[in-house]
Amino acid sequence: MPKMKTKSGAKKRFKLSGTGKVIMAQANKRHGMIKRTNKQIRDQRGTTTMSERDAFNVRKFYLPNG
């Protein structure tokens, strides 16, 4: 049986916290900042944790060794 490989794209986009939660970059922060309010831009700095159902799928299918 071959080894399970982690998806390369997922390695670059997600990280697992110590408690097993999936850490990801904030959404809607790529372009078009001129349209957004300063509050939105401030609130979307840094990273956030993924919702539990999505995180389950990421751990199962994309980060099986994580």
PQR file with spaces between the fields and no chain letter, atoms N, CA, C, O and H, PARSE charges and radii, in Angstrom:
ATOM       1  N    MET     1       0.848   -1.188    0.000 -0.4000 1.5000
ATOM       2  CA   MET     1       0.000    0.000    0.000 -0.0000 2.0000
ATOM       3  C    MET     1       0.890    1.246    0.000  0.5500 1.7000
ATOM       4  O    MET     1       1.750    1.372    0.872 -0.5500 1.4000
ATOM       5  N    PRO     2       0.711    2.165   -0.944 -0.5600 1.5000
ATOM       6  CA   PRO     2       1.562    3.359   -0.963  0.2800 2.0000
ATOM       7  C    PRO     2       1.212    4.318    0.166  0.5500 1.7000
ATOM       8  O    PRO     2       0.127    4.255    0.744 -0.5500 1.4000
ATOM       9  N    LYS     3       2.152    5.205    0.465 -0.4000 1.5000
ATOM      10  CA   LYS     3       1.916    6.202    1.508 -0.0000 2.0000
ATOM      11  C    LYS     3       0.878    7.214    1.046  0.5500 1.7000
ATOM      12  O    LYS     3       0.768    7.502   -0.146 -0.5500 1.4000
ATOM      13  H    LYS     3       3.033    5.256   -0.005  0.4000 1.0000
ATOM      14  N    MET     4       0.121    7.750    1.991 -0.4000 1.5000
ATOM      15  CA   MET     4      -0.816    8.825    1.659 -0.0000 2.0000
ATOM      16  C    MET     4      -0.027   10.122    1.571  0.5500 1.7000
ATOM      17  O    MET     4       0.800   10.414    2.435 -0.5500 1.4000
ATOM      18  H    MET     4       0.210    7.516    2.960  0.4000 1.0000
ATOM      19  N    LYS     5      -0.283   10.895    0.529 -0.4000 1.5000
ATOM      20  CA   LYS     5       0.441   12.147    0.358 -0.0000 2.0000
ATOM      21  C    LYS     5      -0.457   13.317    0.732  0.5500 1.7000
ATOM      22  O    LYS     5      -1.657   13.308    0.461 -0.5500 1.4000
ATOM      23  H    LYS     5      -0.955   10.658   -0.172  0.4000 1.0000
ATOM      24  N    THR     6       0.141   14.320    1.355 -0.4000 1.5000
ATOM      25  CA   THR     6      -0.558   15.564    1.641 -0.0000 2.0000
ATOM      26  C    THR     6      -0.649   16.353    0.347  0.5500 1.7000
ATOM      27  O    THR     6       0.314   16.394   -0.419 -0.5500 1.4000
ATOM      28  H    THR     6       1.117   14.327    1.575  0.4000 1.0000
ATOM      29  N    LYS     7      -1.792   16.980    0.089 -0.4000 1.5000
ATOM      30  CA   LYS     7      -1.955   17.790   -1.114 -0.0000 2.0000
ATOM      31  C    LYS     7      -1.063   19.029   -1.029  0.5500 1.7000
ATOM      32  O    LYS     7      -1.071   19.729   -0.016 -0.5500 1.4000
ATOM      33  H    LYS     7      -2.574   16.947    0.711  0.4000 1.0000
ATOM      34  N    SER     8      -0.299   19.302   -2.079 -0.4000 1.5000
ATOM      35  CA   SER     8       0.677   20.389   -2.051 -0.0000 2.0000
ATOM      36  C    SER     8       0.013   21.742   -1.876  0.5500 1.7000
ATOM      37  O    SER     8       0.537   22.598   -1.163 -0.5500 1.4000
ATOM      38  H    SER     8      -0.293   18.734   -2.902  0.4000 1.0000
ATOM      39  N    GLY     9      -1.136   21.952   -2.516 -0.4000 1.5000
ATOM      40  CA   GLY     9      -1.828   23.231   -2.393 -0.0000 2.0000
ATOM      41  C    GLY     9      -2.314   23.460   -0.972  0.5500 1.7000
ATOM      42  O    GLY     9      -2.296   24.587   -0.478 -0.5500 1.4000
ATOM      43  H    GLY     9      -1.562   21.256   -3.095  0.4000 1.0000
ATOM      44  N    ALA    10      -2.743   22.401   -0.321 -0.4000 1.5000
ATOM      45  CA   ALA    10      -3.244   22.520    1.052 -0.0000 2.0000
ATOM      46  C    ALA    10      -2.107   22.827    2.021  0.5500 1.7000
ATOM      47  O    ALA    10      -2.304   23.541    3.005 -0.5500 1.4000
ATOM      48  H    ALA    10      -2.758   21.485   -0.722  0.4000 1.0000
ATOM      49  N    LYS    11      -0.917   22.290    1.747 -0.4000 1.5000
ATOM      50  CA   LYS    11       0.231   22.568    2.612 -0.0000 2.0000
ATOM      51  C    LYS    11       0.501   24.064    2.682  0.5500 1.7000
ATOM      52  O    LYS    11       0.876   24.597    3.727 -0.5500 1.4000
ATOM      53  H    LYS    11      -0.757   21.710    0.948  0.4000 1.0000
ATOM      54  N    LYS    12       0.300   24.737    1.535 -0.4000 1.5000
ATOM      55  CA   LYS    12       0.606   26.164    1.463 -0.0000 2.0000
ATOM      56  C    LYS    12      -0.506   27.022    2.042  0.5500 1.7000
ATOM      57  O    LYS    12      -0.257   28.163    2.430 -0.5500 1.4000
ATOM      58  H    LYS    12      -0.004   24.304    0.686  0.4000 1.0000
ATOM      59  N    ARG    13      -1.723   26.504    2.112 -0.4000 1.5000
ATOM      60  CA   ARG    13      -2.873   27.320    2.503 -0.0000 2.0000
ATOM      61  C    ARG    13      -3.337   27.123    3.933  0.5500 1.7000
ATOM      62  O    ARG    13      -3.892   28.043    4.534 -0.5500 1.4000
ATOM      63  H    ARG    13      -1.925   25.577    1.798  0.4000 1.0000
ATOM      64  N    PHE    14      -3.117   25.932    4.492 -0.4000 1.5000
ATOM      65  CA   PHE    14      -3.658   25.620    5.814 -0.0000 2.0000
ATOM      66  C    PHE    14      -2.558   25.170    6.759  0.5500 1.7000
ATOM      67  O    PHE    14      -1.526   24.645    6.341 -0.5500 1.4000
ATOM      68  H    PHE    14      -2.667   25.184    4.004  0.4000 1.0000
ATOM      69  N    LYS    15      -2.808   25.391    8.056 -0.4000 1.5000
ATOM      70  CA   LYS    15      -1.923   24.908    9.110 -0.0000 2.0000
ATOM      71  C    LYS    15      -2.804   24.330   10.192  0.5500 1.7000
ATOM      72  O    LYS    15      -3.947   24.757   10.356 -0.5500 1.4000
ATOM      73  H    LYS    15      -3.647   25.817    8.396  0.4000 1.0000
ATOM      74  N    LEU    16      -2.293   23.369   10.929 -0.4000 1.5000
ATOM      75  CA   LEU    16      -3.041   22.820   12.043 -0.0000 2.0000
ATOM      76  C    LEU    16      -2.513   23.412   13.341  0.5500 1.7000
ATOM      77  O    LEU    16      -1.303   23.492   13.550 -0.5500 1.4000
ATOM      78  H    LEU    16      -1.365   23.022   10.796  0.4000 1.0000
ATOM      79  N    SER    17      -3.435   23.827   14.215 -0.4000 1.5000
ATOM      80  CA   SER    17      -3.036   24.351   15.517 -0.0000 2.0000
ATOM      81  C    SER    17      -2.708   23.176   16.436  0.5500 1.7000
ATOM      82  O    SER    17      -2.878   22.016   16.059 -0.5500 1.4000
ATOM      83  H    SER    17      -4.419   23.762   14.045  0.4000 1.0000
ATOM      84  N    GLY    18      -2.253   23.478   17.603 -0.4000 1.5000
ATOM      85  CA   GLY    18      -1.901   22.433   18.555 -0.0000 2.0000
ATOM      86  C    GLY    18      -3.086   21.589   18.971  0.5500 1.7000
ATOM      87  O    GLY    18      -2.933   20.410   19.288 -0.5500 1.4000
ATOM      88  H    GLY    18      -2.115   24.420   17.909  0.4000 1.0000
ATOM      89  N    THR    19      -4.283   22.195   18.972 -0.4000 1.5000
ATOM      90  CA   THR    19      -5.483   21.450   19.358 -0.0000 2.0000
ATOM      91  C    THR    19      -6.167   20.802   18.162  0.5500 1.7000
ATOM      92  O    THR    19      -7.221   20.183   18.313 -0.5500 1.4000
ATOM      93  H    THR    19      -4.406   23.154   18.714  0.4000 1.0000
ATOM      94  N    GLY    20      -5.570   20.938   16.954 -0.4000 1.5000
ATOM      95  CA   GLY    20      -6.116   20.267   15.786 -0.0000 2.0000
ATOM      96  C    GLY    20      -7.050   21.114   14.943  0.5500 1.7000
ATOM      97  O    GLY    20      -7.625   20.620   13.973 -0.5500 1.4000
ATOM      98  H    GLY    20      -4.714   21.441   16.831  0.4000 1.0000
ATOM      99  N    LYS    21      -7.210   22.390   15.298 -0.4000 1.5000
ATOM     100  CA   LYS    21      -8.049   23.264   14.478 -0.0000 2.0000
ATOM     101  C    LYS    21      -7.279   23.672   13.235  0.5500 1.7000
ATOM     102  O    LYS    21      -6.049   23.724   13.245 -0.5500 1.4000
ATOM     103  H    LYS    21      -6.743   22.792   16.086  0.4000 1.0000
ATOM     104  N    VAL    22      -8.012   23.962   12.159 -0.4000 1.5000
ATOM     105  CA   VAL    22      -7.374   24.355   10.904 -0.0000 2.0000
ATOM     106  C    VAL    22      -7.289   25.877   10.858  0.5500 1.7000
ATOM     107  O    VAL    22      -8.296   26.573   10.987 -0.5500 1.4000
ATOM     108  H    VAL    22      -9.011   23.919   12.151  0.4000 1.0000
ATOM     109  N    ILE    23      -6.072   26.382   10.672 -0.4000 1.5000
ATOM     110  CA   ILE    23      -5.818   27.820   10.594 -0.0000 2.0000
ATOM     111  C    ILE    23      -5.715   28.189    9.122  0.5500 1.7000
ATOM     112  O    ILE    23      -5.051   27.500    8.348 -0.5500 1.4000
ATOM     113  H    ILE    23      -5.254   25.817   10.567  0.4000 1.0000
ATOM     114  N    MET    24      -6.376   29.283    8.736 -0.4000 1.5000
ATOM     115  CA   MET    24      -6.335   29.718    7.339 -0.0000 2.0000
ATOM     116  C    MET    24      -6.262   31.237    7.273  0.5500 1.7000
ATOM     117  O    MET    24      -6.528   31.926    8.258 -0.5500 1.4000
ATOM     118  H    MET    24      -6.916   29.843    9.364  0.4000 1.0000
ATOM     119  N    ALA    25      -5.900   31.748    6.108 -0.4000 1.5000
ATOM     120  CA   ALA    25      -5.878   33.194    5.900 -0.0000 2.0000
ATOM     121  C    ALA    25      -7.315   33.698    5.798  0.5500 1.7000
ATOM     122  O    ALA    25      -8.227   32.948    5.451 -0.5500 1.4000
ATOM     123  H    ALA    25      -5.683   31.189    5.308  0.4000 1.0000
ATOM     124  N    GLN    26      -7.498   34.964    6.101 -0.4000 1.5000
ATOM     125  CA   GLN    26      -8.832   35.550    6.012 -0.0000 2.0000
ATOM     126  C    GLN    26      -9.302   35.581    4.558  0.5500 1.7000
ATOM     127  O    GLN    26      -8.504   35.791    3.644 -0.5500 1.4000
ATOM     128  H    GLN    26      -6.757   35.573    6.383  0.4000 1.0000
ATOM     129  N    ALA    27     -10.583   35.373    4.358 -0.4000 1.5000
ATOM     130  CA   ALA    27     -11.152   35.414    3.011 -0.0000 2.0000
ATOM     131  C    ALA    27     -11.383   36.862    2.583  0.5500 1.7000
ATOM     132  O    ALA    27     -11.414   37.767    3.417 -0.5500 1.4000
ATOM     133  H    ALA    27     -11.230   35.203    5.101  0.4000 1.0000
ATOM     134  N    ASN    28     -11.544   37.070    1.277 -0.4000 1.5000
ATOM     135  CA   ASN    28     -11.877   38.369    0.681 -0.0000 2.0000
ATOM     136  C    ASN    28     -10.815   39.425    0.948  0.5500 1.7000
ATOM     137  O    ASN    28     -11.140   40.585    1.201 -0.5500 1.4000
ATOM     138  H    ASN    28     -11.519   36.334    0.600  0.4000 1.0000
ATOM     139  N    LYS    29      -9.552   39.031    0.893 -0.4000 1.5000
ATOM     140  CA   LYS    29      -8.481   39.986    1.190 -0.0000 2.0000
ATOM     141  C    LYS    29      -7.464   40.032    0.055  0.5500 1.7000
ATOM     142  O    LYS    29      -6.325   40.446    0.275 -0.5500 1.4000
ATOM     143  H    LYS    29      -9.288   38.088    0.687  0.4000 1.0000
ATOM     144  N    ARG    30      -7.839   39.625   -1.136 -0.4000 1.5000
ATOM     145  CA   ARG    30      -6.872   39.544   -2.228 -0.0000 2.0000
ATOM     146  C    ARG    30      -6.756   40.842   -3.022  0.5500 1.7000
ATOM     147  O    ARG    30      -5.649   41.273   -3.342 -0.5500 1.4000
ATOM     148  H    ARG    30      -8.763   39.289   -1.315  0.4000 1.0000
ATOM     149  N    HIS    31      -7.872   41.458   -3.339 -0.4000 1.5000
ATOM     150  CA   HIS    31      -7.841   42.672   -4.160 -0.0000 2.0000
ATOM     151  C    HIS    31      -9.112   43.459   -3.903  0.5500 1.7000
ATOM     152  O    HIS    31     -10.016   42.977   -3.221 -0.5500 1.4000
ATOM     153  H    HIS    31      -8.771   41.108   -3.079  0.4000 1.0000
ATOM     154  N    GLY    32      -9.185   44.667   -4.446 -0.4000 1.5000
ATOM     155  CA   GLY    32     -10.390   45.491   -4.312 -0.0000 2.0000
ATOM     156  C    GLY    32     -10.533   46.125   -2.948  0.5500 1.7000
ATOM     157  O    GLY    32     -11.650   46.328   -2.474 -0.5500 1.4000
ATOM     158  H    GLY    32      -8.450   45.058   -5.000  0.4000 1.0000
ATOM     159  N    MET    33      -9.398   46.446   -2.296 -0.4000 1.5000
ATOM     160  CA   MET    33      -9.467   47.028   -0.960 -0.0000 2.0000
ATOM     161  C    MET    33     -10.089   48.425   -0.973  0.5500 1.7000
ATOM     162  O    MET    33     -10.604   48.884    0.047 -0.5500 1.4000
ATOM     163  H    MET    33      -8.490   46.280   -2.682  0.4000 1.0000
ATOM     164  N    ILE    34     -10.044   49.096   -2.114 -0.4000 1.5000
ATOM     165  CA   ILE    34     -10.548   50.462   -2.197 -0.0000 2.0000
ATOM     166  C    ILE    34     -12.055   50.506   -1.927  0.5500 1.7000
ATOM     167  O    ILE    34     -12.581   51.514   -1.454 -0.5500 1.4000
ATOM     168  H    ILE    34      -9.627   48.723   -2.943  0.4000 1.0000
ATOM     169  N    LYS    35     -12.736   49.411   -2.230 -0.4000 1.5000
ATOM     170  CA   LYS    35     -14.188   49.363   -2.041 -0.0000 2.0000
ATOM     171  C    LYS    35     -14.573   49.070   -0.594  0.5500 1.7000
ATOM     172  O    LYS    35     -15.691   49.367   -0.175 -0.5500 1.4000
ATOM     173  H    LYS    35     -12.309   48.592   -2.614  0.4000 1.0000
ATOM     174  N    ARG    36     -13.666   48.498    0.156 -0.4000 1.5000
ATOM     175  CA   ARG    36     -14.011   48.024    1.489 -0.0000 2.0000
ATOM     176  C    ARG    36     -13.788   49.113    2.528  0.5500 1.7000
ATOM     177  O    ARG    36     -12.974   50.017    2.340 -0.5500 1.4000
ATOM     178  H    ARG    36     -12.757   48.256   -0.184  0.4000 1.0000
ATOM     179  N    THR    37     -14.519   49.011    3.615 -0.4000 1.5000
ATOM     180  CA   THR    37     -14.345   49.976    4.690 -0.0000 2.0000
ATOM     181  C    THR    37     -13.045   49.670    5.435  0.5500 1.7000
ATOM     182  O    THR    37     -12.542   48.547    5.398 -0.5500 1.4000
ATOM     183  H    THR    37     -15.180   48.277    3.768  0.4000 1.0000
ATOM     184  N    ASN    38     -12.514   50.684    6.108 -0.4000 1.5000
ATOM     185  CA   ASN    38     -11.283   50.483    6.872 -0.0000 2.0000
ATOM     186  C    ASN    38     -11.492   49.447    7.973  0.5500 1.7000
ATOM     187  O    ASN    38     -10.572   48.699    8.304 -0.5500 1.4000
ATOM     188  H    ASN    38     -12.923   51.597    6.139  0.4000 1.0000
ATOM     189  N    LYS    39     -12.685   49.399    8.537 -0.4000 1.5000
ATOM     190  CA   LYS    39     -12.991   48.418    9.583 -0.0000 2.0000
ATOM     191  C    LYS    39     -12.900   47.003    9.028  0.5500 1.7000
ATOM     192  O    LYS    39     -12.350   46.113    9.678 -0.5500 1.4000
ATOM     193  H    LYS    39     -13.433   50.006    8.268  0.4000 1.0000
ATOM     194  N    GLN    40     -13.440   46.792    7.822 -0.4000 1.5000
ATOM     195  CA   GLN    40     -13.361   45.471    7.203 -0.0000 2.0000
ATOM     196  C    GLN    40     -11.911   45.071    6.979  0.5500 1.7000
ATOM     197  O    GLN    40     -11.516   43.943    7.274 -0.5500 1.4000
ATOM     198  H    GLN    40     -13.887   47.515    7.295  0.4000 1.0000
ATOM     199  N    ILE    41     -11.128   45.993    6.461 -0.4000 1.5000
ATOM     200  CA   ILE    41      -9.727   45.700    6.175 -0.0000 2.0000
ATOM     201  C    ILE    41      -8.981   45.363    7.463  0.5500 1.7000
ATOM     202  O    ILE    41      -8.188   44.423    7.491 -0.5500 1.4000
ATOM     203  H    ILE    41     -11.448   46.909    6.222  0.4000 1.0000
ATOM     204  N    ARG    42      -9.229   46.121    8.526 -0.4000 1.5000
ATOM     205  CA   ARG    42      -8.589   45.841    9.820 -0.0000 2.0000
ATOM     206  C    ARG    42      -8.983   44.473   10.352  0.5500 1.7000
ATOM     207  O    ARG    42      -8.140   43.711   10.828 -0.5500 1.4000
ATOM     208  H    ARG    42      -9.873   46.885    8.504  0.4000 1.0000
ATOM     209  N    ASP    43     -10.281   44.167   10.267 -0.4000 1.5000
ATOM     210  CA   ASP    43     -10.779   42.912   10.828 -0.0000 2.0000
ATOM     211  C    ASP    43     -10.281   41.687   10.075  0.5500 1.7000
ATOM     212  O    ASP    43     -10.259   40.586   10.625 -0.5500 1.4000
ATOM     213  H    ASP    43     -10.966   44.786    9.881  0.4000 1.0000
ATOM     214  N    GLN    44      -9.878   41.872    8.815 -0.4000 1.5000
ATOM     215  CA   GLN    44      -9.455   40.735    8.011 -0.0000 2.0000
ATOM     216  C    GLN    44      -7.948   40.528    8.005  0.5500 1.7000
ATOM     217  O    GLN    44      -7.438   39.748    7.201 -0.5500 1.4000
ATOM     218  H    GLN    44      -9.896   42.766    8.368  0.4000 1.0000
ATOM     219  N    ARG    45      -7.224   41.216    8.891 -0.4000 1.5000
ATOM     220  CA   ARG    45      -5.788   40.975    8.996 -0.0000 2.0000
ATOM     221  C    ARG    45      -5.528   39.616    9.626  0.5500 1.7000
ATOM     222  O    ARG    45      -6.344   39.100   10.389 -0.5500 1.4000
ATOM     223  H    ARG    45      -7.639   41.849    9.544  0.4000 1.0000
ATOM     224  N    GLY    46      -4.379   39.050    9.293 -0.4000 1.5000
ATOM     225  CA   GLY    46      -3.950   37.837    9.983 -0.0000 2.0000
ATOM     226  C    GLY    46      -4.696   36.588    9.544  0.5500 1.7000
ATOM     227  O    GLY    46      -5.075   36.453    8.381 -0.5500 1.4000
ATOM     228  H    GLY    46      -3.716   39.469    8.673  0.4000 1.0000
ATOM     229  N    THR    47      -4.901   35.690   10.475 -0.4000 1.5000
ATOM     230  CA   THR    47      -5.485   34.389   10.175 -0.0000 2.0000
ATOM     231  C    THR    47      -6.736   34.172   11.009  0.5500 1.7000
ATOM     232  O    THR    47      -7.032   34.937   11.927 -0.5500 1.4000
ATOM     233  H    THR    47      -4.593   35.800   11.420  0.4000 1.0000
ATOM     234  N    THR    48      -7.458   33.125   10.676 -0.4000 1.5000
ATOM     235  CA   THR    48      -8.659   32.757   11.418 -0.0000 2.0000
ATOM     236  C    THR    48      -8.772   31.238   11.441  0.5500 1.7000
ATOM     237  O    THR    48      -8.049   30.548   10.721 -0.5500 1.4000
ATOM     238  H    THR    48      -7.218   32.504    9.930  0.4000 1.0000
ATOM     239  N    THR    49      -9.670   30.720   12.260 -0.4000 1.5000
ATOM     240  CA   THR    49      -9.895   29.269   12.279 -0.0000 2.0000
ATOM     241  C    THR    49     -11.057   28.937   11.354  0.5500 1.7000
ATOM     242  O    THR    49     -12.006   29.710   11.216 -0.5500 1.4000
ATOM     243  H    THR    49     -10.257   31.280   12.844  0.4000 1.0000
ATOM     244  N    MET    50     -10.964   27.798   10.739 -0.4000 1.5000
ATOM     245  CA   MET    50     -11.969   27.367    9.779 -0.0000 2.0000
ATOM     246  C    MET    50     -13.175   26.788   10.521  0.5500 1.7000
ATOM     247  O    MET    50     -13.044   26.268   11.629 -0.5500 1.4000
ATOM     248  H    MET    50     -10.194   27.170   10.851  0.4000 1.0000
ATOM     249  N    SER    51     -14.349   26.884    9.897 -0.4000 1.5000
ATOM     250  CA   SER    51     -15.541   26.297   10.510 -0.0000 2.0000
ATOM     251  C    SER    51     -15.349   24.791   10.659  0.5500 1.7000
ATOM     252  O    SER    51     -14.607   24.175    9.894 -0.5500 1.4000
ATOM     253  H    SER    51     -14.456   27.306    8.997  0.4000 1.0000
ATOM     254  N    GLU    52     -16.007   24.214   11.628 -0.4000 1.5000
ATOM     255  CA   GLU    52     -15.702   22.848   12.037 -0.0000 2.0000
ATOM     256  C    GLU    52     -15.967   21.832   10.922  0.5500 1.7000
ATOM     257  O    GLU    52     -15.177   20.905   10.741 -0.5500 1.4000
ATOM     258  H    GLU    52     -16.610   24.715   12.250  0.4000 1.0000
ATOM     259  N    ARG    53     -17.052   21.988   10.181 -0.4000 1.5000
ATOM     260  CA   ARG    53     -17.369   21.023    9.120 -0.0000 2.0000
ATOM     261  C    ARG    53     -16.355   21.115    7.978  0.5500 1.7000
ATOM     262  O    ARG    53     -15.903   20.092    7.464 -0.5500 1.4000
ATOM     263  H    ARG    53     -17.694   22.740   10.328  0.4000 1.0000
ATOM     264  N    ASP    54     -15.996   22.343    7.581 -0.4000 1.5000
ATOM     265  CA   ASP    54     -14.993   22.504    6.531 -0.0000 2.0000
ATOM     266  C    ASP    54     -13.647   21.972    6.997  0.5500 1.7000
ATOM     267  O    ASP    54     -12.918   21.340    6.233 -0.5500 1.4000
ATOM     268  H    ASP    54     -16.363   23.174    7.998  0.4000 1.0000
ATOM     269  N    ALA    55     -13.327   22.234    8.258 -0.4000 1.5000
ATOM     270  CA   ALA    55     -12.056   21.780    8.807 -0.0000 2.0000
ATOM     271  C    ALA    55     -11.989   20.255    8.811  0.5500 1.7000
ATOM     272  O    ALA    55     -10.928   19.680    8.568 -0.5500 1.4000
ATOM     273  H    ALA    55     -13.919   22.748    8.879  0.4000 1.0000
ATOM     274  N    PHE    56     -13.095   19.609    9.080 -0.4000 1.5000
ATOM     275  CA   PHE    56     -13.138   18.144    9.055 -0.0000 2.0000
ATOM     276  C    PHE    56     -12.743   17.627    7.673  0.5500 1.7000
ATOM     277  O    PHE    56     -11.951   16.692    7.553 -0.5500 1.4000
ATOM     278  H    PHE    56     -13.957   20.076    9.277  0.4000 1.0000
ATOM     279  N    ASN    57     -13.305   18.245    6.632 -0.4000 1.5000
ATOM     280  CA   ASN    57     -12.995   17.811    5.265 -0.0000 2.0000
ATOM     281  C    ASN    57     -11.543   18.089    4.903  0.5500 1.7000
ATOM     282  O    ASN    57     -10.903   17.272    4.241 -0.5500 1.4000
ATOM     283  H    ASN    57     -13.948   19.004    6.730  0.4000 1.0000
ATOM     284  N    VAL    58     -11.020   19.222    5.325 -0.4000 1.5000
ATOM     285  CA   VAL    58      -9.626   19.554    5.016 -0.0000 2.0000
ATOM     286  C    VAL    58      -8.706   18.553    5.682  0.5500 1.7000
ATOM     287  O    VAL    58      -7.771   18.060    5.052 -0.5500 1.4000
ATOM     288  H    VAL    58     -11.540   19.886    5.863  0.4000 1.0000
ATOM     289  N    ARG    59      -8.955   18.242    6.956 -0.4000 1.5000
ATOM     290  CA   ARG    59      -8.099   17.262    7.653 -0.0000 2.0000
ATOM     291  C    ARG    59      -8.201   15.880    7.024  0.5500 1.7000
ATOM     292  O    ARG    59      -7.203   15.167    6.923 -0.5500 1.4000
ATOM     293  H    ARG    59      -9.715   18.642    7.468  0.4000 1.0000
ATOM     294  N    LYS    60      -9.388   15.502    6.607 -0.4000 1.5000
ATOM     295  CA   LYS    60      -9.600   14.143    6.087 -0.0000 2.0000
ATOM     296  C    LYS    60      -9.017   13.973    4.685  0.5500 1.7000
ATOM     297  O    LYS    60      -8.352   12.973    4.413 -0.5500 1.4000
ATOM     298  H    LYS    60     -10.199   16.081    6.689  0.4000 1.0000
ATOM     299  N    PHE    61      -9.257   14.937    3.791 -0.4000 1.5000
ATOM     300  CA   PHE    61      -8.899   14.749    2.393 -0.0000 2.0000
ATOM     301  C    PHE    61      -7.584   15.413    1.987  0.5500 1.7000
ATOM     302  O    PHE    61      -6.883   14.908    1.111 -0.5500 1.4000
ATOM     303  H    PHE    61      -9.797   15.749    4.012  0.4000 1.0000
ATOM     304  N    TYR    62      -7.241   16.544    2.618 -0.4000 1.5000
ATOM     305  CA   TYR    62      -6.093   17.304    2.152 -0.0000 2.0000
ATOM     306  C    TYR    62      -4.886   17.228    3.069  0.5500 1.7000
ATOM     307  O    TYR    62      -3.753   17.325    2.597 -0.5500 1.4000
ATOM     308  H    TYR    62      -7.811   16.955    3.330  0.4000 1.0000
ATOM     309  N    LEU    63      -5.098   17.058    4.357 -0.4000 1.5000
ATOM     310  CA   LEU    63      -3.985   16.967    5.300 -0.0000 2.0000
ATOM     311  C    LEU    63      -4.077   15.667    6.087  0.5500 1.7000
ATOM     312  O    LEU    63      -4.169   15.709    7.314 -0.5500 1.4000
ATOM     313  H    LEU    63      -6.018   16.979    4.740  0.4000 1.0000
ATOM     314  N    PRO    64      -4.057   14.513    5.424 -0.5600 1.5000
ATOM     315  CA   PRO    64      -4.272   13.258    6.153  0.2800 2.0000
ATOM     316  C    PRO    64      -3.153   12.948    7.141  0.5500 1.7000
ATOM     317  O    PRO    64      -3.382   12.230    8.114 -0.5500 1.4000
ATOM     318  N    ASN    65      -1.959   13.465    6.917 -0.4000 1.5000
ATOM     319  CA   ASN    65      -0.844   13.187    7.832 -0.0000 2.0000
ATOM     320  C    ASN    65      -0.671   14.291    8.862  0.5500 1.7000
ATOM     321  O    ASN    65       0.213   14.206    9.714 -0.5500 1.4000
ATOM     322  H    ASN    65      -1.772   14.048    6.126  0.4000 1.0000
ATOM     323  N    GLY    66      -1.499   15.322    8.799 -0.4000 1.5000
ATOM     324  CA   GLY    66      -1.282   16.509    9.619 -0.0000 2.0000
ATOM     325  C    GLY    66      -1.688   16.370   11.006  0.5500 1.7000
ATOM     326  O    GLY    66      -1.550   17.311   11.787 -0.5500 1.4000
ATOM     327  H    GLY    66      -2.217   15.392    8.107  0.4000 1.0000
